């Protein structure tokens, strides 16, 4: 049976060969066999299953429907929409009340939304201290994995600073990306930094954070060849691994970034010395993020700084000239906002910027009166002020957002903080009283002098107006009779013109 079928197949093949031989000359027989439209016949190929394609189409990659992991099987790129990161928040409640822990998690949610994420869920665990391996413990980590699968999240954000080991172990359990509060704040700073100095400070803080958290596998752990004395075949011993090379390069970049920031600090220090030389008082606006510092600066000086209802909307310090109701000039500096558990990397990187607070003559400490826990904001900001060495600078508590605050909360703050004032940067409520308070709190010149200044020395009169406090001014035939409070240097220059009767 087998022999007969094979003989019949060989007979049919010989018949096909004869047909091709009759149709084509001998030299074109191979080309004809390669042409599919010639070799195809209805008798043999008409019963083939499926569509028939050209050779190029058969070799091309084809999309297989139904394998996409997106919520919908999207095949057209132009219809694909930008999808924000979907996150689940995790907190560990170690101290304080449950309300404090919930406020901290709510603030983490605001930070995540500022960074451009969609918060799907938030969970919190009561523990004496975070677990050393997975931050929340192995059992709760498995429950967190179920929540991630149920919600379809692609990122987990922990309300605390995780060690490199905790990040690795928690990612191994939940199977999605895990970041901590520090990395989230650094990401927001990187998005909002606009000036050259701000970008450099954020880059330095990011490299300080990432250096101990570098991970490598495969080729990242492979070693370079050792550097023998003769090179080539003379190489001996294991060299650096790739991850060691990456760490060394990061350290070199950090050193370069510190030098650049130090150079920028020199330029700002020169401007600061110029203000000191001219005896211009300085006022620094400090406070919690989103407390309304930029709005208050715009209200007091018309600076036109960006105002947005978001955390860390403005990072770059802004210094503007202002004038008290009595005509005294001073500078008003808007500083970076603070937050509870501010990463120490940022405190170090932004130390040069925060020096504006330490070198000021007066601090306007702005607090959000509409926040559910303003006392916690005050404590967090004062901790950072203490870190930068500005505890000796006089402080005025400015309770902002009075139009949206609870009157009971405002009364409580006014009772606790003796040197405080209530304002609303949006409506202008209390701004006149704040300006008068700034005028009274700014340091005053120490020497009171009365002098008859000739008209040829009008620069001394102008300096008395800008650097001191003019009490009275009268124009006489001999010159300008000036009575003012000035600094010792200007008093020495005015001394030759003091009338003998006044001595």
C-alpha positions as semicolon CSV with decimal commas, in nm:
position;residue;x (nm);y (nm);z (nm)
1;X;0,000;0,000;0,000
2;X;0,280;0,233;0,088
3;X;0,479;0,155;-0,223
4;X;0,184;0,217;-0,451
5;X;0,109;0,558;-0,292
6;X;0,471;0,667;-0,318
7;X;0,487;0,558;-0,680
8;X;0,173;0,756;-0,759
9;X;0,318;1,067;-0,592
10;X;0,641;1,033;-0,791
11;X;0,437;0,993;-1,108
12;X;0,241;1,316;-1,037
13;X;0,561;1,503;-0,964
14;X;0,712;1,383;-1,291
15;X;0,404;1,496;-1,476
16;X;0,434;1,847;-1,315
17;X;0,796;1,857;-1,419
18;X;0,702;1,773;-1,777
19;X;0,442;2,051;-1,783
20;X;0,699;2,302;-1,656
21;X;0,952;2,176;-1,905
22;X;0,713;2,236;-2,191
23;X;0,614;2,583;-2,059
24;X;0,963;2,720;-1,986
25;X;1,305;2,682;-2,143
26;X;1,570;2,492;-1,952
27;X;1,743;2,803;-1,806
28;X;1,422;2,950;-1,664
29;X;1,294;2,635;-1,498
30;X;1,439;2,723;-1,153
31;X;1,297;3,077;-1,167
32;X;0,959;2,941;-1,254
33;X;0,965;2,708;-0,957
34;X;1,026;3,011;-0,730
35;X;0,729;3,205;-0,859
36;X;0,426;3,124;-0,644
37;X;0,171;3,240;-0,897
38;X;0,316;2,991;-1,147
39;X;0,342;2,698;-0,909
40;X;-0,007;2,756;-0,769
41;X;-0,286;2,559;-0,927
42;X;-0,649;2,521;-0,835
43;X;-0,619;2,146;-0,844
44;X;-0,358;2,127;-0,570
45;X;-0,382;2,459;-0,381
46;X;-0,750;2,545;-0,394
47;X;-0,826;2,356;-0,074
48;X;-0,568;2,538;0,145
49;X;-0,692;2,663;0,485
50;X;-0,688;3,036;0,569
51;X;-0,579;3,344;0,376
52;X;-0,271;3,325;0,160
53;X;-0,001;3,598;0,195
54;X;0,303;3,702;0,003
55;X;0,639;3,597;0,142
56;X;0,708;3,948;0,289
57;X;0,374;3,947;0,466
58;X;0,436;3,601;0,606
59;X;0,772;3,713;0,750
60;X;0,643;4,040;0,902
61;X;0,545;4,085;1,269
62;X;0,172;4,073;1,326
63;X;-0,026;4,210;1,618
64;X;-0,200;3,945;1,826
65;X;-0,523;4,083;1,968
66;X;-0,619;4,026;2,329
67;X;-0,271;4,025;2,484
68;X;-0,258;4,390;2,592
69;X;-0,243;4,449;2,968
70;X;-0,420;4,784;2,943
71;X;-0,780;4,817;3,050
72;X;-0,880;4,828;2,684
73;X;-0,715;4,666;2,385
74;X;-0,590;4,984;2,218
75;X;-0,436;4,930;1,875
76;X;-0,421;5,283;1,738
77;X;-0,145;5,492;1,895
78;X;-0,310;5,822;1,812
79;X;-0,611;5,729;2,026
80;X;-0,402;5,623;2,325
81;X;-0,456;5,862;2,618
82;X;-0,194;5,963;2,873
83;X;-0,256;5,760;3,188
84;X;-0,140;5,896;3,522
85;X;0,025;5,669;3,773
86;X;-0,228;5,489;3,990
87;X;-0,104;5,468;4,346
88;X;-0,193;5,311;4,678
89;X;-0,076;5,486;4,995
90;X;0,063;5,301;5,297
91;X;0,126;5,450;5,640
92;X;0,256;5,320;5,972
93;X;0,106;5,476;6,283
94;X;0,375;5,463;6,551
95;X;0,291;5,757;6,778
96;X;0,034;6,028;6,834
97;X;-0,338;6,001;6,781
98;X;-0,525;5,836;6,496
99;X;-0,620;6,180;6,365
100;X;-0,253;6,276;6,339
101;X;-0,180;5,962;6,138
102;X;-0,478;6,025;5,911
103;X;-0,368;6,387;5,853
104;X;-0,021;6,266;5,759
105;X;-0,168;6,020;5,508
106;X;-0,398;6,291;5,370
107;X;-0,094;6,514;5,319
108;X;0,080;6,226;5,139
109;X;-0,223;6,201;4,910
110;X;-0,194;6,575;4,833
111;X;0,176;6,528;4,757
112;X;0,096;6,237;4,523
113;X;-0,165;6,442;4,336
114;X;0,081;6,731;4,306
115;X;0,333;6,491;4,153
116;X;0,074;6,384;3,895
117;X;-0,067;6,058;4,032
118;X;-0,417;5,926;4,093
119;X;-0,471;5,798;4,447
120;X;-0,683;5,483;4,449
121;X;-0,666;5,376;4,812
122;X;-0,485;5,438;5,139
123;X;-0,416;5,198;5,424
124;X;-0,257;5,245;5,764
125;X;-0,118;5,004;6,023
126;X;-0,068;5,048;6,397
127;X;0,282;4,935;6,498
128;X;0,538;5,021;6,764
129;X;0,796;5,075;6,489
130;X;0,819;4,999;6,115
131;X;0,915;4,646;6,022
132;X;1,286;4,619;5,940
133;X;1,224;4,399;5,634
134;X;0,902;4,511;5,462
135;X;0,806;4,828;5,657
136;X;0,458;4,691;5,737
137;X;0,535;4,324;5,809
138;X;0,510;4,018;5,584
139;X;0,143;3,946;5,653
140;X;0,029;4,303;5,585
141;X;0,253;4,311;5,277
142;X;0,055;4,018;5,135
143;X;-0,271;4,201;5,211
144;X;-0,129;4,508;5,038
145;X;-0,053;4,295;4,732
146;X;-0,418;4,188;4,718
147;X;-0,526;4,555;4,736
148;X;-0,287;4,642;4,453
149;X;-0,426;4,363;4,236
150;X;-0,786;4,458;4,319
151;X;-0,743;4,829;4,242
152;X;-0,512;4,787;3,944
153;X;-0,247;5,014;4,096
154;X;0,103;5,034;3,951
155;X;0,281;5,215;4,238
156;X;0,286;5,197;4,619
157;X;0,388;5,508;4,816
158;X;0,496;5,466;5,179
159;X;0,451;5,750;5,429
160;X;0,809;5,744;5,558
161;X;1,167;5,705;5,446
162;X;1,241;5,344;5,357
163;X;1,582;5,181;5,371
164;X;1,716;5,016;5,053
165;X;1,641;4,672;5,197
166;X;1,281;4,763;5,281
167;X;1,225;4,891;4,925
168;X;1,358;4,570;4,770
169;X;1,167;4,333;4,999
170;X;0,837;4,519;4,971
171;X;0,865;4,532;4,590
172;X;0,928;4,156;4,584
173;X;0,597;4,100;4,764
174;X;0,363;4,353;4,599
175;X;0,517;4,310;4,247
176;X;0,485;4,682;4,160
177;X;0,708;4,987;4,201
178;X;0,749;5,109;4,560
179;X;0,866;5,460;4,653
180;X;0,877;5,645;4,984
181;X;0,781;5,995;5,097
182;X;1,132;6,131;5,035
183;X;1,143;6,015;4,673
184;X;0,796;6,165;4,616
185;X;0,899;6,508;4,752
186;X;1,219;6,499;4,546
187;X;1,013;6,426;4,235
188;X;0,787;6,727;4,304
189;X;1,091;6,950;4,358
190;X;1,240;6,829;4,029
191;X;0,918;6,918;3,845
192;X;0,884;7,267;3,996
193;X;1,245;7,390;4,004
194;X;1,290;7,661;3,742
195;X;1,607;7,857;3,823
196;X;1,959;7,727;3,767
197;X;2,029;7,720;4,138
198;X;1,704;7,544;4,220
199;X;1,770;7,273;3,961
200;X;2,123;7,222;4,091
201;X;2,001;7,192;4,451
202;X;1,733;6,939;4,356
203;X;1,981;6,735;4,149
204;X;2,223;6,723;4,443
205;X;1,948;6,607;4,679
206;X;1,837;6,337;4,433
207;X;2,191;6,203;4,394
208;X;2,238;6,199;4,772
209;X;1,917;5,998;4,800
210;X;1,994;5,754;4,517
211;X;2,358;5,680;4,603
212;X;2,289;5,418;4,875
213;X;1,990;5,281;4,680
214;X;2,161;5,183;4,357
215;X;2,073;4,830;4,257
216;X;2,232;4,609;3,998
217;X;2,211;4,261;3,854
218;X;2,357;4,078;3,558
219;X;2,611;4,297;3,384
220;X;2,582;4,559;3,657
221;X;2,769;4,320;3,886
222;X;3,024;4,208;3,627
223;X;3,379;4,327;3,679
224;X;3,609;4,518;3,454
225;X;3,946;4,366;3,382
226;X;4,216;4,461;3,631
227;X;4,465;4,732;3,546
228;X;4,798;4,547;3,530
229;X;5,120;4,734;3,488
230;X;5,168;4,645;3,123
231;X;4,807;4,636;3,002
232;X;4,674;4,375;2,760
233;X;4,773;4,029;2,878
234;X;4,930;4,177;3,190
235;X;4,597;4,263;3,353
236;X;4,561;4,094;3,690
237;X;4,299;4,073;3,957
238;X;3,932;4,175;3,962
239;X;3,853;4,535;3,872
240;X;3,554;4,755;3,955
241;X;3,204;4,625;3,905
242;X;2,972;4,841;3,698
243;X;2,770;4,941;4,004
244;X;3,089;5,054;4,178
245;X;3,173;5,262;3,870
246;X;2,824;5,418;3,882
247;X;2,868;5,509;4,249
248;X;3,203;5,668;4,181
249;X;3,059;5,874;3,897
250;X;2,768;5,989;4,116
251;X;3,014;6,102;4,384
252;X;3,209;6,297;4,123
253;X;2,888;6,463;3,999
254;X;2,789;6,548;4,356
255;X;3,126;6,714;4,417
256;X;3,088;6,915;4,096
257;X;2,731;7,015;4,193
258;X;2,845;7,133;4,536
259;X;3,110;7,353;4,375
260;X;2,852;7,506;4,141
261;X;2,609;7,575;4,428
262;X;2,893;7,734;4,629
263;X;2,967;7,966;4,335
264;X;2,599;8,065;4,314
265;X;2,600;8,125;4,688
266;X;2,884;8,373;4,643
267;X;2,675;8,587;4,408
268;X;2,382;8,591;4,649
269;X;2,615;8,673;4,938
270;X;2,747;8,976;4,748
271;X;2,392;9,106;4,704
272;X;2,324;9,044;5,071
273;X;2,637;9,235;5,174
274;X;2,528;9,525;4,956
275;X;2,196;9,538;5,140
276;X;2,379;9,525;5,474
277;X;2,610;9,807;5,365
278;X;2,311;10,020;5,277
279;X;2,148;9,928;5,608
280;X;1,835;9,794;5,437
281;X;1,633;9,572;5,676
282;X;1,521;9,233;5,547
283;X;1,205;9,036;5,618
284;X;1,175;8,664;5,529
285;X;0,846;8,487;5,466
286;X;0,862;8,129;5,593
287;X;0,593;7,871;5,645
288;X;0,439;7,541;5,555
289;X;0,387;7,456;5,192
290;X;0,058;7,584;5,046
291;X;0,008;7,819;5,343
292;X;-0,014;8,121;5,112
293;X;0,339;8,268;5,128
294;X;0,351;8,369;4,760
295;X;0,001;8,516;4,781
296;X;0,108;8,725;5,079
297;X;0,420;8,842;4,893
298;X;0,207;8,948;4,597
299;X;-0,036;9,129;4,826
300;X;0,242;9,318;5,008
301;X;0,465;9,406;4,710
302;X;0,276;9,326;4,388
303;X;0,556;9,087;4,292
304;X;0,346;8,876;4,054
305;X;0,486;8,545;4,181
306;X;0,314;8,225;4,066
307;X;0,026;8,133;4,298
308;X;-0,128;7,788;4,275
309;X;-0,328;7,566;4,508
310;X;-0,061;7,297;4,511
311;X;0,221;7,182;4,737
312;X;0,561;7,332;4,655
313;X;0,421;7,536;4,366
314;X;0,714;7,779;4,396
315;X;1,064;7,672;4,496
316;X;1,294;7,950;4,382
317;X;1,344;8,226;4,641
318;X;1,210;8,568;4,543
319;X;1,336;8,895;4,694
320;X;1,132;9,212;4,642
321;X;1,163;9,570;4,762
322;X;0,890;9,699;4,992
323;X;0,815;10,011;5,194
324;X;0,658;10,056;5,535
325;X;0,373;10,304;5,595
326;X;0,627;10,544;5,749
327;X;0,842;10,533;5,434
328;X;1,120;10,297;5,546
329;X;1,255;10,065;5,279
330;X;1,306;9,694;5,341
331;X;1,336;9,371;5,142
332;X;1,080;9,090;5,151
333;X;1,205;8,739;5,065
334;X;0,978;8,445;4,981
335;X;1,145;8,115;5,076
336;X;1,080;7,752;4,990
337;X;0,788;7,591;5,171
338;X;0,842;7,336;5,445
339;X;0,665;7,010;5,518
340;X;0,664;6,764;5,804
341;X;0,941;6,504;5,779
342;X;1,124;6,723;5,526
343;X;1,403;6,501;5,384
344;X;1,739;6,592;5,531
345;X;1,885;6,573;5,179
346;X;1,671;6,873;5,087
347;X;1,762;7,062;5,403
348;X;2,130;7,022;5,317
349;X;2,086;7,103;4,947
350;X;1,866;7,409;5,013
351;X;2,070;7,533;5,309
352;X;2,217;7,818;5,103
353;X;1,866;7,928;5,003
354;X;1,736;7,898;5,358
355;X;2,013;8,126;5,478
356;X;1,781;8,410;5,373
357;X;1,578;8,319;5,682
358;X;1,880;8,314;5,912
359;X;2,015;8,649;5,789
360;X;1,684;8,834;5,803
361;X;1,583;9,090;6,064
362;X;1,228;8,958;6,094
363;X;1,048;8,632;6,004
364;X;0,685;8,631;5,891
365;X;0,584;8,277;5,982
366;X;0,277;8,208;5,767
367;X;0,040;7,934;5,882
368;X;-0,274;7,806;5,709
369;X;-0,564;7,890;5,938
370;X;-0,799;7,660;5,742
371;X;-0,580;7,352;5,799
372;X;-0,720;7,093;6,041
373;X;-0,395;7,087;6,243
374;X;-0,213;7,423;6,218
375;X;-0,015;7,360;6,537
376;X;0,157;7,065;6,369
377;X;0,252;7,292;6,078
378;X;0,401;7,547;6,317
379;X;0,610;7,279;6,486
380;X;0,737;7,138;6,155
381;X;0,846;7,480;6,026
382;X;1,013;7,575;6,352
383;X;1,212;7,253;6,343
384;X;1,358;7,348;6,004
385;X;1,421;7,707;6,120
386;X;1,612;7,560;6,412
387;X;1,816;7,342;6,173
388;X;1,931;7,646;5,972
389;X;2,023;7,841;6,288
390;X;1,759;8,115;6,278
391;X;1,613;8,077;6,626
392;X;1,733;8,422;6,738
393;X;1,547;8,611;6,464
394;X;1,221;8,779;6,581
395;X;0,910;8,600;6,454
396;X;0,555;8,712;6,376
397;X;0,289;8,442;6,329
398;X;0,070;8,536;6,032
399;X;-0,250;8,327;6,033
400;X;-0,352;8,330;5,667
401;X;-0,675;8,228;5,491
402;X;-0,893;8,392;5,753
403;X;-1,183;8,396;5,508
404;X;-1,190;8,015;5,500
405;X;-1,074;7,932;5,854
406;X;-1,278;7,816;6,151
407;X;-1,314;8,107;6,399
408;X;-1,251;7,868;6,689
409;X;-0,920;7,759;6,536
410;X;-0,816;8,123;6,487
411;X;-0,902;8,204;6,850
412;X;-0,699;7,906;6,965
413;X;-0,396;8,014;6,761
414;X;-0,419;8,374;6,883
415;X;-0,435;8,249;7,241
416;X;-0,133;8,020;7,200
417;X;0,084;8,254;6,991
418;X;0,116;8,597;7,155
419;X;0,291;8,767;6,860
420;X;0,037;8,679;6,592
421;X;-0,199;8,848;6,347
422;X;-0,487;8,722;6,131
423;X;-0,491;8,810;5,760
424;X;-0,636;8,696;5,430
425;X;-0,403;8,736;5,132
426;X;-0,694;8,671;4,896
427;X;-0,935;8,935;5,028
428;X;-0,683;9,177;5,180
429;X;-0,818;9,144;5,533
430;X;-0,561;9,246;5,795
431;X;-0,292;9,355;5,546
432;X;-0,289;9,716;5,670
433;X;-0,243;9,598;6,028
434;X;0,033;9,360;5,917
435;X;0,225;9,643;5,745
436;X;0,202;9,854;6,060
437;X;0,324;9,561;6,269
438;X;0,621;9,507;6,035
439;X;0,705;9,877;6,065
440;X;0,706;9,858;6,444
441;X;0,904;9,531;6,462
442;X;1,183;9,618;6,218
443;X;1,508;9,722;6,390
444;X;1,536;10,095;6,428
445;X;1,851;10,308;6,398
446;X;2,028;10,355;6,729
447;X;2,136;10,722;6,713
448;X;1,900;11,020;6,724
449;X;2,058;11,331;6,572
450;X;1,963;11,686;6,473
451;X;2,174;11,853;6,201
452;X;2,166;12,155;5,972
453;X;2,278;12,003;5,641
454;X;2,384;12,242;5,359
455;X;2,197;12,207;5,033
456;X;2,523;12,104;4,865
457;X;2,518;11,778;5,070
458;X;2,175;11,658;4,971
459;X;2,300;11,297;4,951
460;X;2,311;11,285;5,331
461;X;1,944;11,383;5,345
462;X;1,857;11,112;5,092
463;X;2,051;10,851;5,293
464;X;1,872;10,955;5,608
465;X;1,541;10,882;5,435
466;X;1,649;10,541;5,295
467;X;1,868;10,412;5,579
468;X;1,715;10,580;5,881
469;X;1,394;10,719;6,020
470;X;1,325;11,088;5,962
471;X;1,143;11,250;6,254
472;X;1,119;11,603;6,113
473;X;1,260;11,801;5,821
474;X;1,264;12,180;5,775
475;X;1,415;12,384;5,490
476;X;1,588;12,704;5,605
477;X;1,807;12,967;5,438
478;X;2,126;12,797;5,558
479;X;2,020;12,441;5,467
480;X;1,794;12,154;5,571
481;X;1,728;12,119;5,942
482;X;1,703;11,743;5,986
483;X;1,599;11,549;6,293
484;X;1,622;11,173;6,245
485;X;1,726;10,839;6,389
486;X;2,019;10,698;6,190
487;X;2,291;10,438;6,219
488;X;2,628;10,513;6,374
489;X;2,809;10,543;6,038
490;X;2,568;10,803;5,901
491;X;2,563;10,981;6,239
492;X;2,941;11,025;6,213
493;X;2,904;11,186;5,868
494;X;2,630;11,420;5,994
495;X;2,822;11,518;6,308
496;X;3,003;11,822;6,150
497;X;2,665;11,980;6,073
498;X;2,517;11,948;6,422
499;X;2,439;12,300;6,556
500;X;2,638;12,408;6,857
501;X;2,318;12,458;7,057
502;X;2,230;12,095;7,008
503;X;2,558;11,968;7,150
